[in-house]
Amino acid sequence: MTAELRKTFDLLVAAAAECGPAVAYSGGVDSSLVLKAAVEAHGGAACGLIAATPMHPADETVRAIENAAGIGAGVEKVELDPLDDPDIRANPQDRCYYCKRKIYSAFLERLAAAGRAPVLMDGTNLDDLDDFRPGRRALAELGVKTPLADLGIAKKTVRQMAKMLGLAAWDYPSSSCLATRIPAGTELTPERFSRVARAEKALAGAGFSGCRVRLFPSDEDRCAVELRACDFDVNLLNLRSKIRELMHGAGFSRVYLDLEGRI
């Protein structure tokens, strides 16, 4: 690790020492780096709390727990169903606020019930502050700490530090829950989550990792497929045929391919 990155990571460890050992952990690169800092600051007391919900594919949760073990941290799986909340199920534009508040409140309740300080760190980074993220309001209301953003650490630096620290998630594509694939105003249901998850799993099995399959409003026979930019290095005609075959197999009759590519 370069001297500059080491200095930045040391600042992150110092922030983790002040915040406490508990991290809202998803398995992505941001929360993985914060969890690593918590391990450096608190040793075996460091702990990630991960949500097990219908919105989060089970295989991603398993992978996240395995990666945390490599970091040296334990993980507590908190099972809950956000769809019990009508404000979440209705899927308004600010659905992420209600969802984040429900999940992080459950994390804080778990900490309090175990007699631990109800203080939680989160992997929000500097770049996230420029995006439309209603969930940040929930973090502020619940007093969740965001050391990456507070220290001005952007995504590029997060990845550089994670790579040099040997974290498995260093090059994982940005991730989000399955609810983000459903158009705002369309009711969230387990069936819709399952359909999207099945389609994305099919794509991943064909080598398109980090893909997204998004439903169209009012027409669930259509889907938009987002691949990473590197996936477009293959012959476009072959790509068209393969994607169409996979999505037809997942039950979509009309398939649209986003040529911008995910980054």
Beta strands, then each sheet from edge to edge (+ up, - down):
strand 1: 22-24
strand 2: 47-52
strand 3: 74-79
strand 4: 212-216
strand 5: 219-228
strand 6: 254-262
sheet 1: 1+ 2+ 3+
sheet 2: 4+ 5- 6-
end
